[in-house]
């Protein structure tokens, strides 16, 4: 019989050597990320075809595995931390963030109750309160860390549903004789509103999209008309989702006016500040937080703005016990691991298993401090303004939305008027296929526009200028003439 390998983990000396090798690999990747393609130009299935179809029968060396990461995985990646990745909201990785993740991994705790993870539980509470102070939220607000804002809004609307139809938790919507609820969000709000309605049994069609004005902010007159119409039709207005930093344009809804309407109709006010909320840390952007003290719940995503690696989202609720009342459930096998006097974060959501997310935020926020993060955010705002100014100097382009935060929506308007949408899409596709940069496209008022988001600590003015030149060059090639330069 063939000798079996000894049982147990990798010997510590070998593991130490692998860690040093991995440390060099991470540092090399971080140092040279700007020199590689931002995105691959592979056809679908190419990576899968290069991988073994059958699972491994025998173990392999770490060297072979890491070599295949270099050979197969890296060339097939969209490198979201690349300085020329300017899609979505300008994702970023930082050295402190990577170190925080590395520290978290070997601890491998489940942050579900205080007893199973005292340090994880208490550090999460501290980090949540640090962010609350930075956002200027009243101390009636307390929070819980989830993975994304999509999960956060589902939990927030679950509380709104329970308060509007008590006993829904126990008996369901039909058993509680709940009315048909309506949720209102602007036509620029995130699709997570519909997903939450689907998950909660409210119904996708009961999310009512409110028109926006010329600056892509929720139209208050239209909101009032929709609520009154629904009341006449015997629907029950449940909640309004006000967005601070919409996905396409980073527009900001008029929260104080929305709050007034919510008070009039006894509706839940949820503020989706997943992207834009973090900018309230800047004194010149304190206006973003106007009306927040009237909210029932608020989402902030530090993995979008405050330099924490994906995933890290905080839901704040006015009087967090409202959230606990909906989700607390302690099975017998966990009673010995709960301490009533301390927080057990499993009570504040559907998850039982919870990663120790707070540690990486704690490392990053201590490394940069408020001052360092504010400096980065101001630079990203400056670069967005600079890019917008360059775009405005080229008559072939126009801005498609006001530039409020470090997101710029713009549109190529030259050539055949009937093919402008196609031209905008083609510019984005050509640039992304080149591997030199990555940007996204969206629809505004039915028109296709290009879009960039800035937020990467590695992105400099040089990168933004290079992107502008690349866009102009690509447009010139499509027109068959040389581009102008910024």
C-alpha positions as CSV (number, residue, x, y, z in Angstrom):
1,X,0.0,0.0,0.0
2,X,1.4,3.4,-1.0
3,X,2.6,5.5,2.0
4,X,0.1,8.2,2.9
5,X,1.3,11.7,3.5
6,X,1.4,12.7,7.2
7,X,-1.9,14.3,8.5
8,X,-1.9,17.8,9.7
9,X,-1.4,21.3,8.4
10,X,1.6,22.6,6.4
11,X,4.7,22.4,8.7
12,X,5.3,25.8,10.3
13,X,8.7,26.3,8.7
14,X,7.3,25.6,5.2
15,X,4.3,27.9,6.0
16,X,6.7,30.7,7.1
17,X,8.6,30.4,3.8
18,X,5.3,30.5,1.8
19,X,4.2,33.6,3.7
20,X,7.4,35.4,2.8
21,X,7.0,34.3,-0.8
22,X,3.4,35.6,-0.8
23,X,4.5,38.9,0.8
24,X,6.9,39.5,-2.0
25,X,4.2,38.5,-4.5
26,X,1.7,41.0,-3.0
27,X,4.3,43.8,-2.9
28,X,5.4,43.1,-6.5
29,X,1.8,43.2,-7.7
30,X,1.1,46.4,-5.9
31,X,4.3,48.0,-7.2
32,X,3.7,47.0,-10.9
33,X,-0.1,47.1,-11.1
34,X,0.0,50.3,-13.2
35,X,2.0,48.5,-15.9
36,X,-0.4,45.7,-16.6
37,X,-3.6,45.6,-18.6
38,X,-6.6,47.0,-16.7
39,X,-8.9,44.3,-18.1
40,X,-8.5,41.3,-20.3
41,X,-9.9,41.0,-23.8
42,X,-10.7,37.3,-23.6
43,X,-13.7,35.6,-25.0
44,X,-16.1,34.1,-22.5
45,X,-15.0,30.6,-21.4
46,X,-11.3,31.1,-22.1
47,X,-10.2,30.9,-18.5
48,X,-12.5,28.0,-17.7
49,X,-11.1,26.1,-20.7
50,X,-7.6,26.5,-19.4
51,X,-8.5,25.0,-16.0
52,X,-8.7,21.3,-15.3
53,X,-12.2,20.0,-15.7
54,X,-11.8,17.4,-12.9
55,X,-11.1,18.3,-9.2
56,X,-7.6,17.4,-7.9
57,X,-7.1,14.0,-6.4
58,X,-3.7,14.8,-4.8
59,X,-2.4,17.9,-3.1
60,X,-0.1,20.3,-5.0
61,X,2.7,22.6,-3.9
62,X,2.0,26.2,-3.1
63,X,4.6,27.1,-5.8
64,X,2.6,25.4,-8.5
65,X,-0.6,27.0,-7.3
66,X,0.9,30.5,-7.2
67,X,2.4,30.0,-10.6
68,X,-1.0,29.2,-12.0
69,X,-2.3,32.4,-10.4
70,X,0.3,34.3,-12.4
71,X,-0.4,32.2,-15.6
72,X,-4.2,32.0,-15.5
73,X,-5.8,34.2,-12.9
74,X,-4.0,37.5,-13.2
75,X,-4.3,37.7,-17.0
76,X,-8.1,37.0,-16.7
77,X,-8.8,39.7,-14.1
78,X,-10.3,43.1,-14.3
79,X,-7.9,44.9,-12.0
80,X,-10.2,47.1,-9.9
81,X,-7.3,48.6,-8.0
82,X,-5.5,49.7,-11.2
83,X,-4.9,53.5,-11.3
84,X,-6.6,53.5,-14.7
85,X,-9.7,51.6,-13.5
86,X,-12.2,54.4,-13.5
87,X,-15.5,52.5,-13.7
88,X,-18.2,52.5,-11.0
89,X,-16.9,54.5,-8.0
90,X,-13.1,54.2,-8.4
91,X,-12.4,51.2,-6.3
92,X,-9.2,51.2,-4.3
93,X,-6.9,49.0,-2.3
94,X,-4.3,50.4,0.1
95,X,-1.3,48.9,1.9
96,X,-3.1,49.3,5.3
97,X,-6.2,47.6,3.8
98,X,-4.2,44.6,2.6
99,X,-2.5,44.3,6.0
100,X,-5.8,44.4,7.7
101,X,-7.1,41.6,5.6
102,X,-4.0,39.6,6.2
103,X,-4.3,39.9,9.9
104,X,-8.0,39.0,9.8
105,X,-7.6,35.8,7.8
106,X,-5.6,33.7,10.3
107,X,-7.9,34.7,13.2
108,X,-10.9,33.2,11.2
109,X,-13.4,34.1,13.9
110,X,-17.2,34.0,13.7
111,X,-18.4,37.4,15.0
112,X,-21.9,36.2,15.8
113,X,-22.1,36.7,19.6
114,X,-20.0,38.4,22.2
115,X,-18.9,35.2,23.9
116,X,-17.8,33.6,20.6
117,X,-15.8,36.7,19.7
118,X,-15.5,39.4,22.4
119,X,-12.8,41.5,20.7
120,X,-14.5,41.2,17.3
121,X,-17.9,42.3,18.8
122,X,-16.5,45.2,20.8
123,X,-14.2,46.4,18.0
124,X,-17.2,46.4,15.6
125,X,-19.1,48.5,18.1
126,X,-16.2,51.0,18.4
127,X,-15.6,51.2,14.6
128,X,-19.3,51.8,14.0
129,X,-19.3,54.6,16.5
130,X,-16.2,56.2,15.0
131,X,-17.9,56.3,11.7
132,X,-21.1,57.7,13.3
133,X,-19.0,60.5,14.8
134,X,-17.3,61.3,11.5
135,X,-20.8,61.4,9.8
136,X,-22.1,63.7,12.5
137,X,-25.0,61.4,13.3
138,X,-26.9,61.9,16.6
139,X,-26.1,59.2,19.2
140,X,-29.6,57.8,18.9
141,X,-28.2,56.0,15.8
142,X,-26.4,52.8,16.2
143,X,-25.4,50.3,13.6
144,X,-24.3,46.9,12.4
145,X,-21.8,45.9,9.7
146,X,-23.1,43.9,6.7
147,X,-21.4,43.1,3.4
148,X,-23.2,45.5,1.1
149,X,-25.9,48.2,1.0
150,X,-28.2,45.8,-0.8
151,X,-28.3,43.7,2.3
152,X,-28.6,46.7,4.5
153,X,-31.7,48.2,2.8
154,X,-33.4,44.8,3.0
155,X,-33.0,44.8,6.8
156,X,-34.1,48.4,7.1
157,X,-37.3,47.8,5.1
158,X,-38.0,44.7,7.1
159,X,-38.2,46.9,10.2
160,X,-40.4,49.4,8.4
161,X,-42.7,46.5,7.3
162,X,-42.9,45.2,10.9
163,X,-43.7,48.5,12.4
164,X,-46.4,49.2,9.7
165,X,-47.9,45.7,10.1
166,X,-47.1,44.4,13.5
167,X,-46.8,40.6,13.8
168,X,-45.6,40.2,10.2
169,X,-42.5,38.6,11.6
170,X,-44.6,35.8,13.3
171,X,-47.5,35.4,10.9
172,X,-46.4,36.7,7.6
173,X,-48.0,39.4,5.4
174,X,-51.2,37.6,4.9
175,X,-51.5,36.4,8.5
176,X,-50.9,40.0,9.7
177,X,-53.5,41.3,7.3
178,X,-51.0,43.7,5.9
179,X,-52.0,46.2,3.2
180,X,-50.3,46.4,-0.1
181,X,-47.3,48.6,0.7
182,X,-45.6,51.1,-1.6
183,X,-41.9,52.1,-1.5
184,X,-40.7,55.2,-3.3
185,X,-37.3,55.9,-4.8
186,X,-36.1,58.1,-7.6
187,X,-35.6,56.9,-11.1
188,X,-31.8,57.2,-10.4
189,X,-31.9,55.1,-7.2
190,X,-30.1,51.7,-6.9
191,X,-31.8,48.5,-8.0
192,X,-31.3,47.1,-4.5
193,X,-34.7,48.7,-3.6
194,X,-36.5,46.3,-5.9
195,X,-34.4,43.4,-4.7
196,X,-35.3,44.2,-1.1
197,X,-39.0,44.4,-2.1
198,X,-38.8,41.0,-3.8
199,X,-37.1,39.4,-0.8
200,X,-39.5,40.9,1.7
201,X,-42.7,39.9,-0.2
202,X,-43.5,43.5,-0.9
203,X,-43.4,43.0,-4.6
204,X,-41.1,44.5,-7.2
205,X,-44.0,46.4,-8.8
206,X,-44.7,48.2,-5.5
207,X,-41.4,50.1,-5.7
208,X,-42.5,53.3,-7.4
209,X,-39.9,55.2,-9.3
210,X,-40.2,58.9,-8.8
211,X,-39.1,61.2,-11.7
212,X,-36.1,63.4,-11.2
213,X,-35.5,67.0,-12.2
214,X,-32.8,68.4,-14.5
215,X,-30.1,67.7,-11.8
216,X,-31.3,64.1,-11.4
217,X,-32.7,64.7,-8.0
218,X,-36.0,63.3,-6.8
219,X,-38.9,65.6,-7.8
220,X,-40.8,66.5,-4.7
221,X,-44.0,67.5,-6.5
222,X,-44.0,64.2,-8.3
223,X,-43.5,62.3,-5.1
224,X,-46.5,64.0,-3.5
225,X,-48.7,63.3,-6.5
226,X,-47.7,59.6,-6.4
227,X,-48.3,59.2,-2.7
228,X,-51.8,60.8,-3.0
229,X,-52.6,58.6,-6.0
230,X,-51.6,55.5,-4.1
231,X,-53.7,56.5,-1.0
232,X,-56.8,57.0,-3.2
233,X,-56.1,53.5,-4.6
234,X,-56.0,52.0,-1.0
235,X,-52.2,51.3,-1.1
236,X,-50.2,52.0,2.0
237,X,-47.1,54.2,1.6
238,X,-44.4,52.5,3.6
239,X,-41.1,54.2,2.9
240,X,-39.1,56.6,0.8
241,X,-35.5,55.8,-0.1
242,X,-33.5,59.1,-0.5
243,X,-30.2,58.7,-2.3
244,X,-27.0,60.6,-1.4
245,X,-24.8,59.8,-4.4
246,X,-26.8,57.9,-7.0
247,X,-25.2,55.1,-9.0
248,X,-25.1,56.8,-12.4
249,X,-24.5,60.5,-11.7
250,X,-23.8,60.7,-7.9
251,X,-26.7,63.1,-7.6
252,X,-28.1,63.9,-4.2
253,X,-31.8,63.8,-3.4
254,X,-33.4,66.7,-1.4
255,X,-33.4,64.9,2.0
256,X,-34.9,67.6,4.2
257,X,-37.9,68.0,1.9
258,X,-38.3,64.2,1.7
259,X,-38.1,63.9,5.5
260,X,-41.0,66.4,5.8
261,X,-43.2,64.3,3.5
262,X,-42.3,61.2,5.4
263,X,-43.3,62.8,8.7
264,X,-46.6,63.9,7.2
265,X,-47.5,60.4,6.1
266,X,-45.8,58.5,8.9
267,X,-43.5,56.8,6.5
268,X,-40.0,55.3,7.0
269,X,-37.2,57.4,5.7
270,X,-34.2,55.4,4.5
271,X,-31.1,57.3,3.3
272,X,-28.9,55.4,0.8
273,X,-25.6,57.1,1.4
274,X,-23.6,54.1,0.2
275,X,-21.4,56.1,-2.0
276,X,-22.0,59.8,-1.3
277,X,-22.4,59.6,2.5
278,X,-18.7,59.3,3.2
279,X,-18.0,62.7,1.7
280,X,-20.0,64.3,4.6
281,X,-16.7,64.0,6.5
282,X,-15.4,67.0,4.5
283,X,-16.5,70.3,6.1
284,X,-17.3,71.7,2.7
285,X,-19.6,68.8,2.1
286,X,-21.5,68.8,5.4
287,X,-24.6,69.8,3.5
288,X,-24.8,66.2,2.3
289,X,-25.9,65.3,5.8
290,X,-28.8,67.8,6.0
291,X,-31.9,66.0,7.1
292,X,-30.1,62.8,8.2
293,X,-31.2,63.5,11.8
294,X,-34.8,62.9,10.6
295,X,-34.0,59.5,9.1
296,X,-35.0,56.1,10.4
297,X,-32.1,54.3,8.7
298,X,-28.9,55.3,6.9
299,X,-26.5,53.2,4.8
300,X,-22.8,54.1,4.5
301,X,-20.4,52.0,2.4
302,X,-16.8,52.5,3.6
303,X,-15.7,50.2,0.8
304,X,-16.8,52.8,-1.7
305,X,-15.4,56.0,-0.2
306,X,-13.5,55.4,3.0
307,X,-10.8,53.1,1.7
308,X,-11.9,49.8,3.3
309,X,-11.6,46.8,1.0
310,X,-14.8,45.1,-0.2
311,X,-16.9,44.2,1.6
312,X,-17.9,46.6,4.4
313,X,-21.2,48.4,4.7
314,X,-22.8,49.9,7.8
315,X,-26.5,50.2,8.4
316,X,-27.5,52.8,11.0
317,X,-30.9,52.7,12.6
318,X,-32.5,55.1,14.9
319,X,-32.8,53.0,18.1
320,X,-31.1,49.8,17.0
321,X,-33.4,47.7,19.2
322,X,-36.0,48.2,16.4
323,X,-33.8,46.1,14.2
324,X,-33.1,43.5,16.9
325,X,-36.8,43.1,17.6
326,X,-37.3,41.9,14.0
327,X,-34.4,39.5,13.7
328,X,-33.4,38.2,17.1
329,X,-33.8,34.4,17.4
330,X,-31.7,32.3,19.7
331,X,-31.7,28.6,19.1
332,X,-31.0,26.3,22.1
333,X,-27.6,25.3,20.8
334,X,-26.5,29.0,21.1
335,X,-28.0,29.9,24.5
336,X,-24.7,29.1,26.3
337,X,-22.8,31.4,24.0
338,X,-25.0,34.5,24.4
339,X,-24.6,37.2,27.0
340,X,-27.6,39.4,27.3
341,X,-25.7,42.4,28.7
342,X,-23.5,42.6,25.6
343,X,-24.3,42.9,21.9
344,X,-24.7,39.7,19.9
345,X,-24.6,40.8,16.3
346,X,-26.3,37.7,15.1
347,X,-29.5,39.3,16.5
348,X,-29.4,42.2,14.1
349,X,-29.8,40.4,10.7
350,X,-30.3,37.2,8.9
351,X,-26.7,36.1,9.1
352,X,-25.4,33.8,11.8
353,X,-21.9,33.4,10.5
354,X,-20.3,36.8,10.3
355,X,-16.8,37.8,9.2
356,X,-14.5,39.9,11.4
357,X,-14.9,42.9,9.1
358,X,-14.3,45.5,11.7
359,X,-10.6,44.7,12.0
360,X,-9.6,45.9,8.5
361,X,-11.5,49.1,9.0
362,X,-9.8,49.7,12.3
363,X,-6.4,49.2,10.8
364,X,-7.1,51.5,7.8
365,X,-8.7,54.3,9.8
366,X,-5.9,54.3,12.3
367,X,-3.3,54.3,9.6
368,X,-4.8,57.2,7.6
369,X,-6.8,59.0,10.2
370,X,-9.6,61.4,9.3
371,X,-7.1,63.9,8.0
372,X,-5.5,61.5,5.5
373,X,-8.9,60.2,4.2
374,X,-10.2,63.7,3.7
375,X,-7.0,64.6,1.8
376,X,-7.6,61.7,-0.6
377,X,-11.3,62.6,-1.1
378,X,-10.4,66.2,-1.8
379,X,-7.9,65.1,-4.4
380,X,-10.5,62.9,-6.1
381,X,-12.9,65.8,-6.2
382,X,-10.2,68.0,-7.7
383,X,-9.4,65.4,-10.4
384,X,-13.0,65.0,-11.3
385,X,-13.3,68.7,-11.8
386,X,-10.1,68.8,-13.9
387,X,-11.4,66.0,-16.1
388,X,-14.8,67.8,-16.5
389,X,-12.9,71.0,-17.5
390,X,-10.9,69.2,-20.2
391,X,-14.1,67.6,-21.6
392,X,-15.8,71.0,-21.8
393,X,-12.9,72.3,-24.0
394,X,-13.6,69.8,-26.7
395,X,-16.6,70.7,-28.8
396,X,-17.2,67.0,-29.7
397,X,-18.2,66.2,-26.1
398,X,-20.6,67.6,-23.5
399,X,-21.2,67.0,-19.8
400,X,-24.3,64.9,-19.3
401,X,-24.9,65.7,-15.6
402,X,-23.7,68.1,-13.0
403,X,-20.4,67.1,-11.3
404,X,-21.3,67.0,-7.6
405,X,-18.9,64.2,-6.3
406,X,-16.0,62.5,-8.1
407,X,-18.2,61.0,-10.8
408,X,-18.3,62.5,-14.3
409,X,-20.9,61.6,-16.9
410,X,-20.2,62.9,-20.4
411,X,-21.3,62.3,-23.9
412,X,-19.8,62.3,-27.4
413,X,-22.1,64.4,-29.6
414,X,-20.2,64.6,-32.9
415,X,-21.1,62.9,-36.1
416,X,-24.3,61.3,-37.3
417,X,-27.0,62.3,-34.8
418,X,-28.8,59.0,-35.2
419,X,-25.8,57.0,-34.2
420,X,-24.6,59.0,-31.2
421,X,-25.7,56.4,-28.7
422,X,-23.9,53.7,-30.6
423,X,-20.7,55.9,-30.8
424,X,-20.7,56.4,-27.1
425,X,-21.0,52.7,-26.4
426,X,-18.3,52.0,-29.0
427,X,-15.8,54.4,-27.4
428,X,-16.2,52.7,-24.0
429,X,-15.9,49.2,-25.6
430,X,-12.8,50.1,-27.6
431,X,-11.0,51.7,-24.6
432,X,-11.9,48.8,-22.3
433,X,-10.7,46.3,-24.9
434,X,-7.4,48.1,-25.3
435,X,-6.5,47.3,-21.7
436,X,-5.2,50.8,-21.1
437,X,-8.2,52.0,-19.1
438,X,-11.6,51.0,-17.9
439,X,-14.7,53.2,-17.8
440,X,-18.4,52.5,-17.8
441,X,-21.5,53.6,-19.7
442,X,-25.1,54.3,-18.5
443,X,-28.4,55.7,-19.7
444,X,-29.6,59.2,-18.7
445,X,-32.9,60.5,-20.0
446,X,-32.8,57.7,-22.6
447,X,-29.4,58.6,-23.9
448,X,-26.2,56.6,-23.7
449,X,-23.4,58.4,-21.8
450,X,-19.9,57.6,-20.7
451,X,-19.0,57.7,-17.0
452,X,-15.9,57.7,-14.9
453,X,-15.6,57.4,-11.1
454,X,-12.5,58.5,-9.1
455,X,-11.6,57.0,-5.8
456,X,-8.3,55.1,-6.2
457,X,-5.4,56.3,-4.1
458,X,-3.0,55.4,-6.9
459,X,-4.8,57.5,-9.5
460,X,-3.0,60.8,-10.2
461,X,-3.5,63.8,-12.5
462,X,-1.2,62.1,-15.0
463,X,-3.6,59.1,-15.2
464,X,-6.6,61.4,-15.6
465,X,-4.9,63.3,-18.4
466,X,-3.9,60.0,-20.1
467,X,-7.5,58.9,-20.0
468,X,-8.8,62.1,-21.5
469,X,-6.3,61.8,-24.3
470,X,-7.2,58.2,-24.9
471,X,-10.9,59.1,-25.1
472,X,-10.2,61.9,-27.5
473,X,-7.9,59.8,-29.6
474,X,-10.5,57.0,-29.8
475,X,-13.2,59.4,-30.8
476,X,-10.8,60.9,-33.4
477,X,-10.1,57.4,-34.9
478,X,-13.8,56.8,-35.2
479,X,-14.2,60.1,-37.0
480,X,-11.2,59.5,-39.1
481,X,-9.3,62.5,-38.0
482,X,-6.7,63.4,-35.4
483,X,-8.1,64.3,-31.9
484,X,-7.6,67.7,-30.1
485,X,-5.6,67.6,-26.9
486,X,-6.4,69.0,-23.5
